[in-house]
Amino acid sequence: MPDVINMDAARASPVSNVHQNPPIGVINGRGIPQGSRLQPKKLVREWKIRAGIWIVGTLMGRLREIVDVMERRKIDVLRLQETKWKGNETRAIEIGYRLYYIGRN
């Protein structure tokens, strides 16, 4: 004679009764023990760089003004357009400031 199966206790999956009898120390149905929830690590440093663009027309006698504006507005990188300088060079404007330029005919 075959064994009698209780249909009320039958489950489609052996895991399906997790919500009824959770393991000791588990706070939710995901199986994460209490107090050991992992915190995400910050893997990348945040860099905040302020940049700007300025159409100057010419740079003759305006280098100090450019440095003043960069300091006042806390700009790290400033792109200058229409400088009217020719050639490819770099110049130290002031301590901590350097001007790189590329000019065409």
Phi and psi restraints in degrees (range 20) as a CNS / XPLOR table:
assign (resid 1 and name C) (resid 2 and name N)
       (resid 2 and name CA) (resid 2 and name C) 1.0 -70.9 20.0 2
assign (resid 2 and name N) (resid 2 and name CA)
       (resid 2 and name C) (resid 3 and name N) 1.0 154.6 20.0 2
assign (resid 2 and name C) (resid 3 and name N)
       (resid 3 and name CA) (resid 3 and name C) 1.0 -68.0 20.0 2
assign (resid 3 and name N) (resid 3 and name CA)
       (resid 3 and name C) (resid 4 and name N) 1.0 147.1 20.0 2
assign (resid 3 and name C) (resid 4 and name N)
       (resid 4 and name CA) (resid 4 and name C) 1.0 -85.2 20.0 2
assign (resid 4 and name N) (resid 4 and name CA)
       (resid 4 and name C) (resid 5 and name N) 1.0 129.4 20.0 2
assign (resid 4 and name C) (resid 5 and name N)
       (resid 5 and name CA) (resid 5 and name C) 1.0 -99.6 20.0 2
assign (resid 5 and name N) (resid 5 and name CA)
       (resid 5 and name C) (resid 6 and name N) 1.0 128.0 20.0 2
assign (resid 5 and name C) (resid 6 and name N)
       (resid 6 and name CA) (resid 6 and name C) 1.0 -82.4 20.0 2
assign (resid 6 and name N) (resid 6 and name CA)
       (resid 6 and name C) (resid 7 and name N) 1.0 109.3 20.0 2
assign (resid 6 and name C) (resid 7 and name N)
       (resid 7 and name CA) (resid 7 and name C) 1.0 -70.6 20.0 2
assign (resid 7 and name N) (resid 7 and name CA)
       (resid 7 and name C) (resid 8 and name N) 1.0 -23.1 20.0 2
assign (resid 7 and name C) (resid 8 and name N)
       (resid 8 and name CA) (resid 8 and name C) 1.0 -70.2 20.0 2
assign (resid 8 and name N) (resid 8 and name CA)
       (resid 8 and name C) (resid 9 and name N) 1.0 -29.9 20.0 2
assign (resid 8 and name C) (resid 9 and name N)
       (resid 9 and name CA) (resid 9 and name C) 1.0 -93.1 20.0 2
assign (resid 9 and name N) (resid 9 and name CA)
       (resid 9 and name C) (resid 10 and name N) 1.0 -6.1 20.0 2
assign (resid 9 and name C) (resid 10 and name N)
       (resid 10 and name CA) (resid 10 and name C) 1.0 -72.7 20.0 2
assign (resid 10 and name N) (resid 10 and name CA)
       (resid 10 and name C) (resid 11 and name N) 1.0 141.4 20.0 2
assign (resid 10 and name C) (resid 11 and name N)
       (resid 11 and name CA) (resid 11 and name C) 1.0 -126.0 20.0 2
assign (resid 11 and name N) (resid 11 and name CA)
       (resid 11 and name C) (resid 12 and name N) 1.0 149.8 20.0 2
assign (resid 11 and name C) (resid 12 and name N)
       (resid 12 and name CA) (resid 12 and name C) 1.0 -76.6 20.0 2
assign (resid 12 and name N) (resid 12 and name CA)
       (resid 12 and name C) (resid 13 and name N) 1.0 -25.3 20.0 2
assign (resid 12 and name C) (resid 13 and name N)
       (resid 13 and name CA) (resid 13 and name C) 1.0 -140.9 20.0 2
assign (resid 13 and name N) (resid 13 and name CA)
       (resid 13 and name C) (resid 14 and name N) 1.0 144.2 20.0 2
assign (resid 13 and name C) (resid 14 and name N)
       (resid 14 and name CA) (resid 14 and name C) 1.0 -66.2 20.0 2
assign (resid 14 and name N) (resid 14 and name CA)
       (resid 14 and name C) (resid 15 and name N) 1.0 -16.3 20.0 2
assign (resid 14 and name C) (resid 15 and name N)
       (resid 15 and name CA) (resid 15 and name C) 1.0 -91.7 20.0 2
assign (resid 15 and name N) (resid 15 and name CA)
       (resid 15 and name C) (resid 16 and name N) 1.0 -10.5 20.0 2
assign (resid 15 and name C) (resid 16 and name N)
       (resid 16 and name CA) (resid 16 and name C) 1.0 -68.0 20.0 2
assign (resid 16 and name N) (resid 16 and name CA)
       (resid 16 and name C) (resid 17 and name N) 1.0 -13.1 20.0 2
assign (resid 16 and name C) (resid 17 and name N)
       (resid 17 and name CA) (resid 17 and name C) 1.0 -97.9 20.0 2
assign (resid 17 and name N) (resid 17 and name CA)
       (resid 17 and name C) (resid 18 and name N) 1.0 18.1 20.0 2
assign (resid 17 and name C) (resid 18 and name N)
       (resid 18 and name CA) (resid 18 and name C) 1.0 -60.2 20.0 2
assign (resid 18 and name N) (resid 18 and name CA)
       (resid 18 and name C) (resid 19 and name N) 1.0 -39.5 20.0 2
assign (resid 18 and name C) (resid 19 and name N)
       (resid 19 and name CA) (resid 19 and name C) 1.0 -70.0 20.0 2
assign (resid 19 and name N) (resid 19 and name CA)
       (resid 19 and name C) (resid 20 and name N) 1.0 -23.1 20.0 2
assign (resid 19 and name C) (resid 20 and name N)
       (resid 20 and name CA) (resid 20 and name C) 1.0 -82.8 20.0 2
assign (resid 20 and name N) (resid 20 and name CA)
       (resid 20 and name C) (resid 21 and name N) 1.0 -39.9 20.0 2
assign (resid 20 and name C) (resid 21 and name N)
       (resid 21 and name CA) (resid 21 and name C) 1.0 -130.0 20.0 2
assign (resid 21 and name N) (resid 21 and name CA)
       (resid 21 and name C) (resid 22 and name N) 1.0 74.0 20.0 2
assign (resid 21 and name C) (resid 22 and name N)
       (resid 22 and name CA) (resid 22 and name C) 1.0 -69.6 20.0 2
assign (resid 22 and name N) (resid 22 and name CA)
       (resid 22 and name C) (resid 23 and name N) 1.0 149.7 20.0 2
assign (resid 22 and name C) (resid 23 and name N)
       (resid 23 and name CA) (resid 23 and name C) 1.0 -61.0 20.0 2
assign (resid 23 and name N) (resid 23 and name CA)
       (resid 23 and name C) (resid 24 and name N) 1.0 157.2 20.0 2
assign (resid 23 and name C) (resid 24 and name N)
       (resid 24 and name CA) (resid 24 and name C) 1.0 -66.2 20.0 2
assign (resid 24 and name N) (resid 24 and name CA)
       (resid 24 and name C) (resid 25 and name N) 1.0 134.1 20.0 2
assign (resid 24 and name C) (resid 25 and name N)
       (resid 25 and name CA) (resid 25 and name C) 1.0 88.8 20.0 2
assign (resid 25 and name N) (resid 25 and name CA)
       (resid 25 and name C) (resid 26 and name N) 1.0 -1.5 20.0 2
assign (resid 25 and name C) (resid 26 and name N)
       (resid 26 and name CA) (resid 26 and name C) 1.0 -91.8 20.0 2
assign (resid 26 and name N) (resid 26 and name CA)
       (resid 26 and name C) (resid 27 and name N) 1.0 131.0 20.0 2
assign (resid 26 and name C) (resid 27 and name N)
       (resid 27 and name CA) (resid 27 and name C) 1.0 -95.0 20.0 2
assign (resid 27 and name N) (resid 27 and name CA)
       (resid 27 and name C) (resid 28 and name N) 1.0 -18.2 20.0 2
assign (resid 27 and name C) (resid 28 and name N)
       (resid 28 and name CA) (resid 28 and name C) 1.0 -144.8 20.0 2
assign (resid 28 and name N) (resid 28 and name CA)
       (resid 28 and name C) (resid 29 and name N) 1.0 176.8 20.0 2
assign (resid 28 and name C) (resid 29 and name N)
       (resid 29 and name CA) (resid 29 and name C) 1.0 -74.3 20.0 2
assign (resid 29 and name N) (resid 29 and name CA)
       (resid 29 and name C) (resid 30 and name N) 1.0 -2.1 20.0 2
assign (resid 29 and name C) (resid 30 and name N)
       (resid 30 and name CA) (resid 30 and name C) 1.0 -84.7 20.0 2
assign (resid 30 and name N) (resid 30 and name CA)
       (resid 30 and name C) (resid 31 and name N) 1.0 -8.4 20.0 2
assign (resid 30 and name C) (resid 31 and name N)
       (resid 31 and name CA) (resid 31 and name C) 1.0 82.8 20.0 2
assign (resid 31 and name N) (resid 31 and name CA)
       (resid 31 and name C) (resid 32 and name N) 1.0 22.4 20.0 2
assign (resid 31 and name C) (resid 32 and name N)
       (resid 32 and name CA) (resid 32 and name C) 1.0 -91.9 20.0 2
assign (resid 32 and name N) (resid 32 and name CA)
       (resid 32 and name C) (resid 33 and name N) 1.0 118.1 20.0 2
assign (resid 32 and name C) (resid 33 and name N)
       (resid 33 and name CA) (resid 33 and name C) 1.0 -64.4 20.0 2
assign (resid 33 and name N) (resid 33 and name CA)
       (resid 33 and name C) (resid 34 and name N) 1.0 150.4 20.0 2
assign (resid 33 and name C) (resid 34 and name N)
       (resid 34 and name CA) (resid 34 and name C) 1.0 -66.4 20.0 2
assign (resid 34 and name N) (resid 34 and name CA)
       (resid 34 and name C) (resid 35 and name N) 1.0 133.9 20.0 2
assign (resid 34 and name C) (resid 35 and name N)
       (resid 35 and name CA) (resid 35 and name C) 1.0 85.5 20.0 2
assign (resid 35 and name N) (resid 35 and name CA)
       (resid 35 and name C) (resid 36 and name N) 1.0 -6.4 20.0 2
assign (resid 35 and name C) (resid 36 and name N)
       (resid 36 and name CA) (resid 36 and name C) 1.0 -115.3 20.0 2
assign (resid 36 and name N) (resid 36 and name CA)
       (resid 36 and name C) (resid 37 and name N) 1.0 25.7 20.0 2
assign (resid 36 and name C) (resid 37 and name N)
       (resid 37 and name CA) (resid 37 and name C) 1.0 -66.9 20.0 2
assign (resid 37 and name N) (resid 37 and name CA)
       (resid 37 and name C) (resid 38 and name N) 1.0 127.3 20.0 2
assign (resid 37 and name C) (resid 38 and name N)
       (resid 38 and name CA) (resid 38 and name C) 1.0 -77.9 20.0 2
assign (resid 38 and name N) (resid 38 and name CA)
       (resid 38 and name C) (resid 39 and name N) 1.0 138.3 20.0 2
assign (resid 38 and name C) (resid 39 and name N)
       (resid 39 and name CA) (resid 39 and name C) 1.0 -97.2 20.0 2
assign (resid 39 and name N) (resid 39 and name CA)
       (resid 39 and name C) (resid 40 and name N) 1.0 137.1 20.0 2
assign (resid 39 and name C) (resid 40 and name N)
       (resid 40 and name CA) (resid 40 and name C) 1.0 -66.0 20.0 2
assign (resid 40 and name N) (resid 40 and name CA)
       (resid 40 and name C) (resid 41 and name N) 1.0 138.7 20.0 2
assign (resid 40 and name C) (resid 41 and name N)
       (resid 41 and name CA) (resid 41 and name C) 1.0 -89.9 20.0 2
assign (resid 41 and name N) (resid 41 and name CA)
       (resid 41 and name C) (resid 42 and name N) 1.0 145.6 20.0 2
assign (resid 41 and name C) (resid 42 and name N)
       (resid 42 and name CA) (resid 42 and name C) 1.0 -86.1 20.0 2
assign (resid 42 and name N) (resid 42 and name CA)
       (resid 42 and name C) (resid 43 and name N) 1.0 109.6 20.0 2
assign (resid 42 and name C) (resid 43 and name N)
       (resid 43 and name CA) (resid 43 and name C) 1.0 -91.8 20.0 2
assign (resid 43 and name N) (resid 43 and name CA)
       (resid 43 and name C) (resid 44 and name N) 1.0 -22.8 20.0 2
assign (resid 43 and name C) (resid 44 and name N)
       (resid 44 and name CA) (resid 44 and name C) 1.0 -117.7 20.0 2
assign (resid 44 and name N) (resid 44 and name CA)
       (resid 44 and name C) (resid 45 and name N) 1.0 133.3 20.0 2
assign (resid 44 and name C) (resid 45 and name N)
       (resid 45 and name CA) (resid 45 and name C) 1.0 -76.5 20.0 2
assign (resid 45 and name N) (resid 45 and name CA)
       (resid 45 and name C) (resid 46 and name N) 1.0 144.7 20.0 2
assign (resid 45 and name C) (resid 46 and name N)
       (resid 46 and name CA) (resid 46 and name C) 1.0 -88.2 20.0 2
assign (resid 46 and name N) (resid 46 and name CA)
       (resid 46 and name C) (resid 47 and name N) 1.0 130.7 20.0 2
assign (resid 46 and name C) (resid 47 and name N)
       (resid 47 and name CA) (resid 47 and name C) 1.0 -115.4 20.0 2
assign (resid 47 and name N) (resid 47 and name CA)
       (resid 47 and name C) (resid 48 and name N) 1.0 128.2 20.0 2
assign (resid 47 and name C) (resid 48 and name N)
       (resid 48 and name CA) (resid 48 and name C) 1.0 -113.1 20.0 2
assign (resid 48 and name N) (resid 48 and name CA)
       (resid 48 and name C) (resid 49 and name N) 1.0 112.7 20.0 2
assign (resid 48 and name C) (resid 49 and name N)
       (resid 49 and name CA) (resid 49 and name C) 1.0 -119.3 20.0 2
assign (resid 49 and name N) (resid 49 and name CA)
       (resid 49 and name C) (resid 50 and name N) 1.0 126.5 20.0 2
assign (resid 49 and name C) (resid 50 and name N)
       (resid 50 and name CA) (resid 50 and name C) 1.0 -97.3 20.0 2
assign (resid 50 and name N) (resid 50 and name CA)
       (resid 50 and name C) (resid 51 and name N) 1.0 129.0 20.0 2
assign (resid 50 and name C) (resid 51 and name N)
       (resid 51 and name CA) (resid 51 and name C) 1.0 -125.5 20.0 2
assign (resid 51 and name N) (resid 51 and name CA)
       (resid 51 and name C) (resid 52 and name N) 1.0 156.2 20.0 2
assign (resid 51 and name C) (resid 52 and name N)
       (resid 52 and name CA) (resid 52 and name C) 1.0 -150.2 20.0 2
assign (resid 52 and name N) (resid 52 and name CA)
       (resid 52 and name C) (resid 53 and name N) 1.0 165.7 20.0 2
assign (resid 52 and name C) (resid 53 and name N)
       (resid 53 and name CA) (resid 53 and name C) 1.0 -128.9 20.0 2
assign (resid 53 and name N) (resid 53 and name CA)
       (resid 53 and name C) (resid 54 and name N) 1.0 136.5 20.0 2
assign (resid 53 and name C) (resid 54 and name N)
       (resid 54 and name CA) (resid 54 and name C) 1.0 -138.6 20.0 2
assign (resid 54 and name N) (resid 54 and name CA)
       (resid 54 and name C) (resid 55 and name N) 1.0 125.3 20.0 2
assign (resid 54 and name C) (resid 55 and name N)
       (resid 55 and name CA) (resid 55 and name C) 1.0 -92.0 20.0 2
assign (resid 55 and name N) (resid 55 and name CA)
       (resid 55 and name C) (resid 56 and name N) 1.0 105.5 20.0 2
assign (resid 55 and name C) (resid 56 and name N)
       (resid 56 and name CA) (resid 56 and name C) 1.0 -93.3 20.0 2
assign (resid 56 and name N) (resid 56 and name CA)
       (resid 56 and name C) (resid 57 and name N) 1.0 -23.4 20.0 2
assign (resid 56 and name C) (resid 57 and name N)
       (resid 57 and name CA) (resid 57 and name C) 1.0 83.7 20.0 2
assign (resid 57 and name N) (resid 57 and name CA)
       (resid 57 and name C) (resid 58 and name N) 1.0 -52.2 20.0 2
assign (resid 57 and name C) (resid 58 and name N)
       (resid 58 and name CA) (resid 58 and name C) 1.0 -158.0 20.0 2
assign (resid 58 and name N) (resid 58 and name CA)
       (resid 58 and name C) (resid 59 and name N) 1.0 156.2 20.0 2
assign (resid 58 and name C) (resid 59 and name N)
       (resid 59 and name CA) (resid 59 and name C) 1.0 -104.6 20.0 2
assign (resid 59 and name N) (resid 59 and name CA)
       (resid 59 and name C) (resid 60 and name N) 1.0 1.7 20.0 2
assign (resid 59 and name C) (resid 60 and name N)
       (resid 60 and name CA) (resid 60 and name C) 1.0 -61.3 20.0 2
assign (resid 60 and name N) (resid 60 and name CA)
       (resid 60 and name C) (resid 61 and name N) 1.0 111.7 20.0 2
assign (resid 60 and name C) (resid 61 and name N)
       (resid 61 and name CA) (resid 61 and name C) 1.0 74.7 20.0 2
assign (resid 61 and name N) (resid 61 and name CA)
       (resid 61 and name C) (resid 62 and name N) 1.0 14.7 20.0 2
assign (resid 61 and name C) (resid 62 and name N)
       (resid 62 and name CA) (resid 62 and name C) 1.0 -115.0 20.0 2
assign (resid 62 and name N) (resid 62 and name CA)
       (resid 62 and name C) (resid 63 and name N) 1.0 5.6 20.0 2
assign (resid 62 and name C) (resid 63 and name N)
       (resid 63 and name CA) (resid 63 and name C) 1.0 -64.3 20.0 2
assign (resid 63 and name N) (resid 63 and name CA)
       (resid 63 and name C) (resid 64 and name N) 1.0 -40.9 20.0 2
assign (resid 63 and name C) (resid 64 and name N)
       (resid 64 and name CA) (resid 64 and name C) 1.0 -65.2 20.0 2
assign (resid 64 and name N) (resid 64 and name CA)
       (resid 64 and name C) (resid 65 and name N) 1.0 -37.1 20.0 2
assign (resid 64 and name C) (resid 65 and name N)
       (resid 65 and name CA) (resid 65 and name C) 1.0 -64.3 20.0 2
assign (resid 65 and name N) (resid 65 and name CA)
       (resid 65 and name C) (resid 66 and name N) 1.0 -38.7 20.0 2
assign (resid 65 and name C) (resid 66 and name N)
       (resid 66 and name CA) (resid 66 and name C) 1.0 -64.1 20.0 2
assign (resid 66 and name N) (resid 66 and name CA)
       (resid 66 and name C) (resid 67 and name N) 1.0 -44.0 20.0 2
assign (resid 66 and name C) (resid 67 and name N)
       (resid 67 and name CA) (resid 67 and name C) 1.0 -63.1 20.0 2
assign (resid 67 and name N) (resid 67 and name CA)
       (resid 67 and name C) (resid 68 and name N) 1.0 -41.7 20.0 2
assign (resid 67 and name C) (resid 68 and name N)
       (resid 68 and name CA) (resid 68 and name C) 1.0 -60.4 20.0 2
assign (resid 68 and name N) (resid 68 and name CA)
       (resid 68 and name C) (resid 69 and name N) 1.0 -42.6 20.0 2
assign (resid 68 and name C) (resid 69 and name N)
       (resid 69 and name CA) (resid 69 and name C) 1.0 -65.8 20.0 2
assign (resid 69 and name N) (resid 69 and name CA)
       (resid 69 and name C) (resid 70 and name N) 1.0 -41.7 20.0 2
assign (resid 69 and name C) (resid 70 and name N)
       (resid 70 and name CA) (resid 70 and name C) 1.0 -63.6 20.0 2
assign (resid 70 and name N) (resid 70 and name CA)
       (resid 70 and name C) (resid 71 and name N) 1.0 -38.9 20.0 2
assign (resid 70 and name C) (resid 71 and name N)
       (resid 71 and name CA) (resid 71 and name C) 1.0 -70.5 20.0 2
assign (resid 71 and name N) (resid 71 and name CA)
       (resid 71 and name C) (resid 72 and name N) 1.0 -43.3 20.0 2
assign (resid 71 and name C) (resid 72 and name N)
       (resid 72 and name CA) (resid 72 and name C) 1.0 -65.7 20.0 2
assign (resid 72 and name N) (resid 72 and name CA)
       (resid 72 and name C) (resid 73 and name N) 1.0 -41.2 20.0 2
assign (resid 72 and name C) (resid 73 and name N)
       (resid 73 and name CA) (resid 73 and name C) 1.0 -94.1 20.0 2
assign (resid 73 and name N) (resid 73 and name CA)
       (resid 73 and name C) (resid 74 and name N) 1.0 2.7 20.0 2
assign (resid 73 and name C) (resid 74 and name N)
       (resid 74 and name CA) (resid 74 and name C) 1.0 55.6 20.0 2
assign (resid 74 and name N) (resid 74 and name CA)
       (resid 74 and name C) (resid 75 and name N) 1.0 49.1 20.0 2
assign (resid 74 and name C) (resid 75 and name N)
       (resid 75 and name CA) (resid 75 and name C) 1.0 -92.7 20.0 2
assign (resid 75 and name N) (resid 75 and name CA)
       (resid 75 and name C) (resid 76 and name N) 1.0 130.9 20.0 2
assign (resid 75 and name C) (resid 76 and name N)
       (resid 76 and name CA) (resid 76 and name C) 1.0 -89.2 20.0 2
assign (resid 76 and name N) (resid 76 and name CA)
       (resid 76 and name C) (resid 77 and name N) 1.0 -40.2 20.0 2
assign (resid 76 and name C) (resid 77 and name N)
       (resid 77 and name CA) (resid 77 and name C) 1.0 -130.1 20.0 2
assign (resid 77 and name N) (resid 77 and name CA)
       (resid 77 and name C) (resid 78 and name N) 1.0 129.0 20.0 2
assign (resid 77 and name C) (resid 78 and name N)
       (resid 78 and name CA) (resid 78 and name C) 1.0 -128.0 20.0 2
assign (resid 78 and name N) (resid 78 and name CA)
       (resid 78 and name C) (resid 79 and name N) 1.0 126.0 20.0 2
assign (resid 78 and name C) (resid 79 and name N)
       (resid 79 and name CA) (resid 79 and name C) 1.0 -96.9 20.0 2
assign (resid 79 and name N) (resid 79 and name CA)
       (resid 79 and name C) (resid 80 and name N) 1.0 124.8 20.0 2
assign (resid 79 and name C) (resid 80 and name N)
       (resid 80 and name CA) (resid 80 and name C) 1.0 -104.6 20.0 2
assign (resid 80 and name N) (resid 80 and name CA)
       (resid 80 and name C) (resid 81 and name N) 1.0 133.7 20.0 2
assign (resid 80 and name C) (resid 81 and name N)
       (resid 81 and name CA) (resid 81 and name C) 1.0 -116.7 20.0 2
assign (resid 81 and name N) (resid 81 and name CA)
       (resid 81 and name C) (resid 82 and name N) 1.0 151.9 20.0 2
assign (resid 81 and name C) (resid 82 and name N)
       (resid 82 and name CA) (resid 82 and name C) 1.0 58.6 20.0 2
assign (resid 82 and name N) (resid 82 and name CA)
       (resid 82 and name C) (resid 83 and name N) 1.0 50.5 20.0 2
assign (resid 82 and name C) (resid 83 and name N)
       (resid 83 and name CA) (resid 83 and name C) 1.0 -78.0 20.0 2
assign (resid 83 and name N) (resid 83 and name CA)
       (resid 83 and name C) (resid 84 and name N) 1.0 -22.3 20.0 2
assign (resid 83 and name C) (resid 84 and name N)
       (resid 84 and name CA) (resid 84 and name C) 1.0 64.3 20.0 2
assign (resid 84 and name N) (resid 84 and name CA)
       (resid 84 and name C) (resid 85 and name N) 1.0 25.2 20.0 2
assign (resid 84 and name C) (resid 85 and name N)
       (resid 85 and name CA) (resid 85 and name C) 1.0 -100.6 20.0 2
assign (resid 85 and name N) (resid 85 and name CA)
       (resid 85 and name C) (resid 86 and name N) 1.0 142.4 20.0 2
assign (resid 85 and name C) (resid 86 and name N)
       (resid 86 and name CA) (resid 86 and name C) 1.0 -107.4 20.0 2
assign (resid 86 and name N) (resid 86 and name CA)
       (resid 86 and name C) (resid 87 and name N) 1.0 149.7 20.0 2
assign (resid 86 and name C) (resid 87 and name N)
       (resid 87 and name CA) (resid 87 and name C) 1.0 101.4 20.0 2
assign (resid 87 and name N) (resid 87 and name CA)
       (resid 87 and name C) (resid 88 and name N) 1.0 177.6 20.0 2
assign (resid 87 and name C) (resid 88 and name N)
       (resid 88 and name CA) (resid 88 and name C) 1.0 -121.6 20.0 2
assign (resid 88 and name N) (resid 88 and name CA)
       (resid 88 and name C) (resid 89 and name N) 1.0 109.1 20.0 2
assign (resid 88 and name C) (resid 89 and name N)
       (resid 89 and name CA) (resid 89 and name C) 1.0 -147.2 20.0 2
assign (resid 89 and name N) (resid 89 and name CA)
       (resid 89 and name C) (resid 90 and name N) 1.0 174.9 20.0 2
assign (resid 89 and name C) (resid 90 and name N)
       (resid 90 and name CA) (resid 90 and name C) 1.0 -135.5 20.0 2
assign (resid 90 and name N) (resid 90 and name CA)
       (resid 90 and name C) (resid 91 and name N) 1.0 141.9 20.0 2
assign (resid 90 and name C) (resid 91 and name N)
       (resid 91 and name CA) (resid 91 and name C) 1.0 -135.5 20.0 2
assign (resid 91 and name N) (resid 91 and name CA)
       (resid 91 and name C) (resid 92 and name N) 1.0 142.6 20.0 2
assign (resid 91 and name C) (resid 92 and name N)
       (resid 92 and name CA) (resid 92 and name C) 1.0 -84.6 20.0 2
assign (resid 92 and name N) (resid 92 and name CA)
       (resid 92 and name C) (resid 93 and name N) 1.0 117.7 20.0 2
assign (resid 92 and name C) (resid 93 and name N)
       (resid 93 and name CA) (resid 93 and name C) 1.0 -81.0 20.0 2
assign (resid 93 and name N) (resid 93 and name CA)
       (resid 93 and name C) (resid 94 and name N) 1.0 -51.5 20.0 2
assign (resid 93 and name C) (resid 94 and name N)
       (resid 94 and name CA) (resid 94 and name C) 1.0 -154.1 20.0 2
assign (resid 94 and name N) (resid 94 and name CA)
       (resid 94 and name C) (resid 95 and name N) 1.0 174.2 20.0 2
assign (resid 94 and name C) (resid 95 and name N)
       (resid 95 and name CA) (resid 95 and name C) 1.0 -62.6 20.0 2
assign (resid 95 and name N) (resid 95 and name CA)
       (resid 95 and name C) (resid 96 and name N) 1.0 121.5 20.0 2
assign (resid 95 and name C) (resid 96 and name N)
       (resid 96 and name CA) (resid 96 and name C) 1.0 90.8 20.0 2
assign (resid 96 and name N) (resid 96 and name CA)
       (resid 96 and name C) (resid 97 and name N) 1.0 -2.8 20.0 2
assign (resid 96 and name C) (resid 97 and name N)
       (resid 97 and name CA) (resid 97 and name C) 1.0 -126.8 20.0 2
assign (resid 97 and name N) (resid 97 and name CA)
       (resid 97 and name C) (resid 98 and name N) 1.0 134.0 20.0 2
assign (resid 97 and name C) (resid 98 and name N)
       (resid 98 and name CA) (resid 98 and name C) 1.0 -135.5 20.0 2
assign (resid 98 and name N) (resid 98 and name CA)
       (resid 98 and name C) (resid 99 and name N) 1.0 139.8 20.0 2
assign (resid 98 and name C) (resid 99 and name N)
       (resid 99 and name CA) (resid 99 and name C) 1.0 -109.8 20.0 2
assign (resid 99 and name N) (resid 99 and name CA)
       (resid 99 and name C) (resid 100 and name N) 1.0 121.5 20.0 2
assign (resid 99 and name C) (resid 100 and name N)
       (resid 100 and name CA) (resid 100 and name C) 1.0 -109.6 20.0 2
assign (resid 100 and name N) (resid 100 and name CA)
       (resid 100 and name C) (resid 101 and name N) 1.0 130.9 20.0 2
assign (resid 100 and name C) (resid 101 and name N)
       (resid 101 and name CA) (resid 101 and name C) 1.0 -140.8 20.0 2
assign (resid 101 and name N) (resid 101 and name CA)
       (resid 101 and name C) (resid 102 and name N) 1.0 151.3 20.0 2
assign (resid 101 and name C) (resid 102 and name N)
       (resid 102 and name CA) (resid 102 and name C) 1.0 -131.2 20.0 2
assign (resid 102 and name N) (resid 102 and name CA)
       (resid 102 and name C) (resid 103 and name N) 1.0 116.5 20.0 2
assign (resid 102 and name C) (resid 103 and name N)
       (resid 103 and name CA) (resid 103 and name C) 1.0 -119.3 20.0 2
assign (resid 103 and name N) (resid 103 and name CA)
       (resid 103 and name C) (resid 104 and name N) 1.0 148.1 20.0 2
assign (resid 103 and name C) (resid 104 and name N)
       (resid 104 and name CA) (resid 104 and name C) 1.0 -120.4 20.0 2
assign (resid 104 and name N) (resid 104 and name CA)
       (resid 104 and name C) (resid 105 and name N) 1.0 162.2 20.0 2
